[in-house]
Amino acid sequence: MGKPPVSELRLFGTRGSPAAYTIRDFLQRSDVPFLWVELTTDGQARTEANVEGLSDARLPVCMFPDGTRLERPTVRQVTEKLGWFLNPSRAEYDLAIYGGGPAGLSAAVYGASEGLKTVLIERSAIGGQASTSSKIENYLGFPGGISGADLAVRAAKQAYQFGAEILLLREGVRGEIRAGKGIGFLADGTKIVARATICATGINYRRLELPNEEAFHMNGVYYGAGSSEAALSSGEHVFVVGGGNSAGQAAMHFSQYAERVSVVIRGDSLKKTLSEYLVDRIRATANIEVLARTEVTALHGNGSLEAITLRNDRTGDTRRAETRNLFLCLGGVPHTEWANDVGIVRDSEGYLMTGPDLFKDGKWPEVWQLDRAPYYLETSVPGVFAAGDVRHGSVKRCASAVGEGAMAVMFVHRYLANG
């Protein structure tokens, strides 16, 4: 994946616009340099964005370095302008990979570099949830850390160089197995035929499940680490909900801009869920506080988020906290709704079962019809493999996802050679 021909593009819009946030988030996660111009008056909107005012339906406006102007563009239109929206070039592939996070990108690099005709399908920005991380510091070979977006773009470039195709903003909606080949049907009607498949679709962030949560989505309530919003939080009180590494990294990143960052966790401390180096850094950061045994129980605002209600689970006390920035890093739900139709066995939480984990009560699943046992990362459907966070029993770390992606390709070779 390349970058625009010159240094940056400009995005004009208003604070609290879901359409503007969607584009900002995509550009940030795709490691595209851009300048966000926040419009605050009708006069500024007229002079800088050439629209009638702040309520003009043409906002946000995206201005590209070559002078191209897109009014209220979709992410797909931005992607097309960047030259990244591609159609499959083949009627059939050796390997189809669903999901462009670390596991999927690793599989694309190793599959293509080893001669497999490889296609990767990603429903959003390349890099998956990893691309939202401001800095990954415990990944081998980067002692100074690396942003998730930078790591993802580098991996995508490697995959391209080896001949892999990457189809962005495409989502698989169902699959079929015919004559030993997998057929993936995408939401836009595209059909992907492949001799082997790797599912690396990752997980979706959990919701709070509060009554008006959807109304504030992308207008005060955000899912993930929110790296694109950090620079906009100057002087603000930011709340991050979650106790994992992604929440810890988000808190550290926001602390460089926000006046105050509150990390909300239901446990007694971060020590059980967070890497020790992050715990130490959070403790040493003056403007970060940890609210233990606490949860968000209500959201308040008129159109956009203005405040939240916090409840202390130890005492039962509640209080209202003013904020315009709530970031939810609550772990995830696997993206596997399609699996049952194909006959792929999932666990009780929806993760894909693979290899020896499929052996229950002294037998393999009824859908498994081969004489051999499933390969280690193979699902209950021969030739369909799983790697990364979507797999039952996986280690939820970037490095392990990369390792599983490479390992899955090894088993793909074995399957293609021996069945």
TORMILO-220552 format. One line per field, with one value per residue (C-alpha): residue number from 1; x, y, z. Coordinates in steps of 0.05 Angstrom, whole numbers, plus 5000, padded with zeros to 4 digits. Example, Ala and Ser with C-alpha at 12.3 -4.5 7.8 and 13.67 -1.06 7.14 Angstrom:
BEGIN
nr <- (1 | 2) $
px <- (5246 | 5273) $
py <- (4910 | 4979) $
pz <- (5156 | 5143) $
end
This chain:
BEGIN
nr <- (1 | 2 | 3 | 4 | 5 | 6 | 7 | 8 | 9 | 10 | 11 | 12 | 13 | 14 | 15 | 16 | 17 | 18 | 19 | 20 | 21 | 22 | 23 | 24 | 25 | 26 | 27 | 28 | 29 | 30 | 31 | 32 | 33 | 34 | 35 | 36 | 37 | 38 | 39 | 40 | 41 | 42 | 43 | 44 | 45 | 46 | 47 | 48 | 49 | 50 | 51 | 52 | 53 | 54 | 55 | 56 | 57 | 58 | 59 | 60 | 61 | 62 | 63 | 64 | 65 | 66 | 67 | 68 | 69 | 70 | 71 | 72 | 73 | 74 | 75 | 76 | 77 | 78 | 79 | 80 | 81 | 82 | 83 | 84 | 85 | 86 | 87 | 88 | 89 | 90 | 91 | 92 | 93 | 94 | 95 | 96 | 97 | 98 | 99 | 100 | 101 | 102 | 103 | 104 | 105 | 106 | 107 | 108 | 109 | 110 | 111 | 112 | 113 | 114 | 115 | 116 | 117 | 118 | 119 | 120 | 121 | 122 | 123 | 124 | 125 | 126 | 127 | 128 | 129 | 130 | 131 | 132 | 133 | 134 | 135 | 136 | 137 | 138 | 139 | 140 | 141 | 142 | 143 | 144 | 145 | 146 | 147 | 148 | 149 | 150 | 151 | 152 | 153 | 154 | 155 | 156 | 157 | 158 | 159 | 160 | 161 | 162 | 163 | 164 | 165 | 166 | 167 | 168 | 169 | 170 | 171 | 172 | 173 | 174 | 175 | 176 | 177 | 178 | 179 | 180 | 181 | 182 | 183 | 184 | 185 | 186 | 187 | 188 | 189 | 190 | 191 | 192 | 193 | 194 | 195 | 196 | 197 | 198 | 199 | 200 | 201 | 202 | 203 | 204 | 205 | 206 | 207 | 208 | 209 | 210 | 211 | 212 | 213 | 214 | 215 | 216 | 217 | 218 | 219 | 220 | 221 | 222 | 223 | 224 | 225 | 226 | 227 | 228 | 229 | 230 | 231 | 232 | 233 | 234 | 235 | 236 | 237 | 238 | 239 | 240 | 241 | 242 | 243 | 244 | 245 | 246 | 247 | 248 | 249 | 250 | 251 | 252 | 253 | 254 | 255 | 256 | 257 | 258 | 259 | 260 | 261 | 262 | 263 | 264 | 265 | 266 | 267 | 268 | 269 | 270 | 271 | 272 | 273 | 274 | 275 | 276 | 277 | 278 | 279 | 280 | 281 | 282 | 283 | 284 | 285 | 286 | 287 | 288 | 289 | 290 | 291 | 292 | 293 | 294 | 295 | 296 | 297 | 298 | 299 | 300 | 301 | 302 | 303 | 304 | 305 | 306 | 307 | 308 | 309 | 310 | 311 | 312 | 313 | 314 | 315 | 316 | 317 | 318 | 319 | 320 | 321 | 322 | 323 | 324 | 325 | 326 | 327 | 328 | 329 | 330 | 331 | 332 | 333 | 334 | 335 | 336 | 337 | 338 | 339 | 340 | 341 | 342 | 343 | 344 | 345 | 346 | 347 | 348 | 349 | 350 | 351 | 352 | 353 | 354 | 355 | 356 | 357 | 358 | 359 | 360 | 361 | 362 | 363 | 364 | 365 | 366 | 367 | 368 | 369 | 370 | 371 | 372 | 373 | 374 | 375 | 376 | 377 | 378 | 379 | 380 | 381 | 382 | 383 | 384 | 385 | 386 | 387 | 388 | 389 | 390 | 391 | 392 | 393 | 394 | 395 | 396 | 397 | 398 | 399 | 400 | 401 | 402 | 403 | 404 | 405 | 406 | 407 | 408 | 409 | 410 | 411 | 412 | 413 | 414 | 415 | 416 | 417 | 418 | 419) $
px <- (5000 | 5031 | 5019 | 4993 | 5043 | 5057 | 5059 | 4987 | 4915 | 4866 | 4801 | 4752 | 4695 | 4662 | 4675 | 4626 | 4613 | 4610 | 4626 | 4689 | 4710 | 4703 | 4750 | 4799 | 4801 | 4812 | 4868 | 4903 | 4899 | 4924 | 4984 | 4964 | 4990 | 4932 | 4914 | 4849 | 4818 | 4763 | 4711 | 4681 | 4644 | 4602 | 4651 | 4709 | 4668 | 4656 | 4727 | 4766 | 4720 | 4679 | 4612 | 4553 | 4564 | 4574 | 4508 | 4523 | 4507 | 4570 | 4615 | 4663 | 4705 | 4768 | 4820 | 4875 | 4944 | 4930 | 4871 | 4815 | 4757 | 4710 | 4647 | 4620 | 4659 | 4652 | 4714 | 4708 | 4712 | 4774 | 4804 | 4789 | 4823 | 4884 | 4885 | 4875 | 4806 | 4820 | 4781 | 4806 | 4850 | 4840 | 4781 | 4814 | 4869 | 4911 | 4898 | 4845 | 4856 | 4798 | 4822 | 4879 | 4905 | 4973 | 4954 | 4924 | 4981 | 5032 | 4996 | 4994 | 5069 | 5088 | 5037 | 5055 | 5130 | 5125 | 5091 | 5018 | 4969 | 4944 | 4888 | 4872 | 4803 | 4796 | 4730 | 4760 | 4830 | 4891 | 4919 | 4855 | 4852 | 4928 | 4926 | 4890 | 4948 | 4990 | 5052 | 5068 | 5129 | 5136 | 5141 | 5206 | 5257 | 5228 | 5260 | 5234 | 5164 | 5124 | 5054 | 5004 | 4988 | 5062 | 5071 | 5010 | 5030 | 5099 | 5070 | 5021 | 5078 | 5116 | 5056 | 5047 | 5120 | 5112 | 5051 | 4993 | 4929 | 4895 | 4822 | 4802 | 4732 | 4706 | 4670 | 4654 | 4581 | 4578 | 4618 | 4610 | 4654 | 4647 | 4691 | 4746 | 4747 | 4724 | 4678 | 4672 | 4615 | 4629 | 4578 | 4586 | 4572 | 4644 | 4660 | 4727 | 4746 | 4806 | 4837 | 4850 | 4826 | 4853 | 4804 | 4838 | 4778 | 4796 | 4746 | 4698 | 4701 | 4646 | 4593 | 4570 | 4499 | 4470 | 4404 | 4430 | 4499 | 4488 | 4464 | 4532 | 4574 | 4628 | 4601 | 4633 | 4633 | 4687 | 4708 | 4782 | 4844 | 4823 | 4892 | 4863 | 4828 | 4885 | 4910 | 4839 | 4833 | 4875 | 4848 | 4796 | 4781 | 4785 | 4757 | 4784 | 4746 | 4784 | 4843 | 4881 | 4944 | 4904 | 4870 | 4937 | 4970 | 4910 | 4914 | 4988 | 4977 | 4920 | 4960 | 5006 | 4948 | 4890 | 4888 | 4866 | 4857 | 4815 | 4822 | 4758 | 4765 | 4720 | 4778 | 4818 | 4879 | 4913 | 4967 | 4926 | 4910 | 4964 | 5037 | 5081 | 5118 | 5052 | 5029 | 5094 | 5086 | 5014 | 5032 | 5087 | 5042 | 5014 | 4951 | 4927 | 4883 | 4857 | 4785 | 4783 | 4720 | 4682 | 4637 | 4600 | 4526 | 4496 | 4511 | 4485 | 4482 | 4439 | 4462 | 4534 | 4564 | 4568 | 4575 | 4575 | 4552 | 4603 | 4586 | 4635 | 4620 | 4652 | 4609 | 4550 | 4560 | 4548 | 4574 | 4568 | 4631 | 4633 | 4668 | 4663 | 4710 | 4695 | 4738 | 4718 | 4772 | 4731 | 4760 | 4722 | 4670 | 4697 | 4673 | 4648 | 4573 | 4583 | 4617 | 4555 | 4531 | 4596 | 4597 | 4656 | 4654 | 4657 | 4664 | 4611 | 4637 | 4641 | 4715 | 4736 | 4758 | 4820 | 4865 | 4867 | 4815 | 4764 | 4773 | 4718 | 4692 | 4740 | 4719 | 4723 | 4663 | 4612 | 4628 | 4700 | 4700 | 4774 | 4816 | 4870 | 4865 | 4857 | 4922 | 4939 | 4906 | 4854 | 4781 | 4728 | 4724 | 4785 | 4826 | 4797 | 4846 | 4842 | 4896 | 4900 | 4849 | 4790 | 4818 | 4798 | 4857 | 4899 | 4944 | 4917 | 4984 | 5009 | 5071 | 5032 | 4982 | 5039 | 5067 | 5000 | 4992 | 5059 | 5044 | 4977 | 5011 | 5055 | 4993 | 4962 | 5021 | 5012 | 4938 | 4948 | 5001 | 4967 | 4895) $
py <- (5000 | 5066 | 5136 | 5198 | 5229 | 5289 | 5298 | 5308 | 5321 | 5366 | 5347 | 5402 | 5388 | 5400 | 5370 | 5314 | 5296 | 5219 | 5226 | 5266 | 5218 | 5158 | 5189 | 5214 | 5145 | 5111 | 5159 | 5152 | 5076 | 5075 | 5118 | 5173 | 5242 | 5292 | 5359 | 5363 | 5432 | 5439 | 5489 | 5529 | 5587 | 5596 | 5648 | 5600 | 5546 | 5594 | 5619 | 5555 | 5499 | 5539 | 5516 | 5557 | 5545 | 5494 | 5459 | 5452 | 5380 | 5379 | 5374 | 5343 | 5364 | 5327 | 5365 | 5323 | 5350 | 5348 | 5395 | 5343 | 5362 | 5310 | 5334 | 5289 | 5230 | 5159 | 5121 | 5081 | 5145 | 5167 | 5097 | 5100 | 5168 | 5141 | 5085 | 5031 | 5004 | 4944 | 4887 | 4815 | 4800 | 4725 | 4678 | 4631 | 4636 | 4586 | 4622 | 4671 | 4706 | 4741 | 4796 | 4845 | 4847 | 4821 | 4748 | 4761 | 4805 | 4754 | 4699 | 4743 | 4757 | 4684 | 4656 | 4703 | 4698 | 4622 | 4623 | 4618 | 4661 | 4700 | 4749 | 4784 | 4813 | 4867 | 4900 | 4965 | 4994 | 4950 | 4927 | 4911 | 4931 | 4934 | 4994 | 5035 | 5027 | 5090 | 5049 | 4975 | 4971 | 4896 | 4873 | 4839 | 4882 | 4951 | 4973 | 5043 | 5018 | 5025 | 5049 | 4997 | 5035 | 5039 | 4965 | 4948 | 4991 | 4961 | 4891 | 4908 | 4935 | 4870 | 4829 | 4872 | 4864 | 4789 | 4791 | 4787 | 4825 | 4865 | 4882 | 4937 | 4956 | 4887 | 4842 | 4769 | 4753 | 4678 | 4620 | 4554 | 4493 | 4462 | 4407 | 4421 | 4496 | 4552 | 4605 | 4670 | 4716 | 4789 | 4841 | 4878 | 4815 | 4797 | 4723 | 4696 | 4625 | 4593 | 4525 | 4542 | 4595 | 4627 | 4663 | 4719 | 4764 | 4782 | 4809 | 4867 | 4911 | 4897 | 4950 | 4976 | 4956 | 5021 | 5046 | 5108 | 5082 | 5078 | 5151 | 5175 | 5128 | 5169 | 5231 | 5222 | 5146 | 5109 | 5036 | 5023 | 5062 | 5125 | 5145 | 5194 | 5233 | 5242 | 5307 | 5336 | 5323 | 5382 | 5408 | 5353 | 5299 | 5232 | 5167 | 5100 | 5037 | 4972 | 4939 | 4908 | 4931 | 4969 | 5010 | 5022 | 5046 | 5090 | 5122 | 5136 | 5166 | 5211 | 5234 | 5272 | 5316 | 5313 | 5350 | 5287 | 5213 | 5166 | 5091 | 5054 | 4981 | 4931 | 4895 | 4914 | 4936 | 4935 | 4886 | 4824 | 4847 | 4896 | 4885 | 4907 | 4960 | 4994 | 4990 | 5024 | 5079 | 5093 | 5098 | 5147 | 5192 | 5248 | 5262 | 5189 | 5160 | 5089 | 5081 | 5009 | 4969 | 5020 | 5018 | 5066 | 5059 | 5117 | 5166 | 5237 | 5290 | 5327 | 5302 | 5291 | 5261 | 5311 | 5268 | 5197 | 5164 | 5123 | 5071 | 5045 | 4970 | 4967 | 5020 | 5026 | 5101 | 5137 | 5203 | 5243 | 5261 | 5313 | 5288 | 5290 | 5232 | 5160 | 5106 | 5033 | 4980 | 4923 | 4861 | 4831 | 4787 | 4744 | 4761 | 4691 | 4698 | 4664 | 4601 | 4559 | 4561 | 4530 | 4478 | 4506 | 4489 | 4547 | 4549 | 4577 | 4648 | 4643 | 4631 | 4582 | 4514 | 4485 | 4424 | 4382 | 4426 | 4395 | 4327 | 4319 | 4258 | 4213 | 4234 | 4287 | 4330 | 4296 | 4346 | 4321 | 4266 | 4255 | 4197 | 4243 | 4289 | 4364 | 4402 | 4445 | 4509 | 4476 | 4484 | 4429 | 4442 | 4415 | 4470 | 4525 | 4550 | 4601 | 4648 | 4704 | 4730 | 4695 | 4627 | 4590 | 4590 | 4641 | 4689 | 4759 | 4791 | 4821 | 4776 | 4712 | 4732 | 4743 | 4675 | 4640 | 4673 | 4645 | 4577 | 4573 | 4581 | 4521 | 4479 | 4507 | 4481 | 4413 | 4412 | 4432 | 4378 | 4321 | 4340) $
pz <- (5000 | 4980 | 5007 | 4971 | 4923 | 4969 | 5044 | 5066 | 5050 | 5088 | 5120 | 5139 | 5187 | 5254 | 5322 | 5337 | 5264 | 5257 | 5182 | 5197 | 5252 | 5206 | 5155 | 5208 | 5239 | 5171 | 5151 | 5219 | 5218 | 5147 | 5165 | 5115 | 5134 | 5138 | 5168 | 5206 | 5202 | 5255 | 5233 | 5290 | 5257 | 5195 | 5169 | 5176 | 5140 | 5082 | 5075 | 5088 | 5065 | 5014 | 5043 | 5068 | 5142 | 5197 | 5181 | 5107 | 5086 | 5043 | 5104 | 5116 | 5057 | 5037 | 4996 | 4964 | 4948 | 4873 | 4883 | 4881 | 4927 | 4955 | 4992 | 5047 | 5019 | 5041 | 5063 | 4999 | 4957 | 4996 | 4986 | 4911 | 4906 | 4942 | 4890 | 4942 | 4923 | 4879 | 4847 | 4847 | 4787 | 4787 | 4781 | 4831 | 4883 | 4921 | 4986 | 5010 | 5076 | 5111 | 5158 | 5151 | 5223 | 5244 | 5233 | 5164 | 5141 | 5165 | 5127 | 5064 | 5068 | 5078 | 5030 | 4973 | 4986 | 4981 | 4913 | 4931 | 4892 | 4952 | 4964 | 5030 | 5044 | 5097 | 5115 | 5143 | 5149 | 5142 | 5209 | 5245 | 5318 | 5321 | 5274 | 5328 | 5376 | 5384 | 5402 | 5408 | 5453 | 5466 | 5394 | 5377 | 5340 | 5356 | 5422 | 5413 | 5397 | 5333 | 5320 | 5300 | 5236 | 5216 | 5229 | 5188 | 5129 | 5128 | 5129 | 5073 | 5032 | 5041 | 5020 | 4958 | 4940 | 4941 | 4897 | 4946 | 4930 | 4984 | 4977 | 5026 | 5049 | 5030 | 5079 | 5072 | 5088 | 5075 | 5050 | 5015 | 5004 | 4935 | 4906 | 4956 | 4943 | 4987 | 4958 | 4996 | 4979 | 4996 | 5015 | 4948 | 4908 | 4893 | 4895 | 4918 | 4900 | 4934 | 4945 | 5018 | 5067 | 5129 | 5175 | 5213 | 5223 | 5295 | 5345 | 5352 | 5414 | 5465 | 5479 | 5546 | 5526 | 5553 | 5525 | 5487 | 5471 | 5396 | 5394 | 5419 | 5376 | 5341 | 5376 | 5444 | 5450 | 5412 | 5407 | 5410 | 5427 | 5388 | 5365 | 5314 | 5370 | 5419 | 5389 | 5393 | 5468 | 5492 | 5558 | 5561 | 5613 | 5576 | 5601 | 5578 | 5598 | 5599 | 5633 | 5576 | 5540 | 5488 | 5542 | 5577 | 5513 | 5498 | 5567 | 5559 | 5490 | 5512 | 5573 | 5526 | 5503 | 5552 | 5618 | 5654 | 5636 | 5678 | 5667 | 5688 | 5707 | 5743 | 5776 | 5837 | 5798 | 5730 | 5752 | 5733 | 5662 | 5640 | 5622 | 5680 | 5640 | 5625 | 5697 | 5719 | 5667 | 5685 | 5759 | 5741 | 5698 | 5740 | 5698 | 5695 | 5749 | 5755 | 5779 | 5804 | 5818 | 5777 | 5716 | 5670 | 5682 | 5642 | 5585 | 5582 | 5529 | 5478 | 5411 | 5433 | 5497 | 5554 | 5616 | 5644 | 5708 | 5746 | 5799 | 5850 | 5855 | 5924 | 5957 | 5909 | 5905 | 5839 | 5812 | 5748 | 5710 | 5655 | 5591 | 5516 | 5506 | 5526 | 5495 | 5504 | 5501 | 5530 | 5498 | 5442 | 5410 | 5353 | 5283 | 5265 | 5251 | 5184 | 5211 | 5227 | 5155 | 5132 | 5187 | 5226 | 5300 | 5349 | 5424 | 5471 | 5460 | 5384 | 5375 | 5321 | 5346 | 5312 | 5312 | 5376 | 5410 | 5362 | 5394 | 5446 | 5482 | 5444 | 5374 | 5322 | 5302 | 5256 | 5201 | 5198 | 5146 | 5131 | 5157 | 5183 | 5244 | 5231 | 5226 | 5286 | 5261 | 5217 | 5232 | 5228 | 5153 | 5114 | 5082 | 5125 | 5178 | 5234 | 5261 | 5311 | 5360 | 5326 | 5344 | 5408 | 5456 | 5420 | 5458 | 5449 | 5430 | 5364 | 5362 | 5372 | 5318 | 5269 | 5288 | 5278 | 5210 | 5188 | 5218 | 5184 | 5116 | 5133 | 5144 | 5080 | 5041 | 5074 | 5059 | 4986 | 4977 | 5015 | 5026) $
end
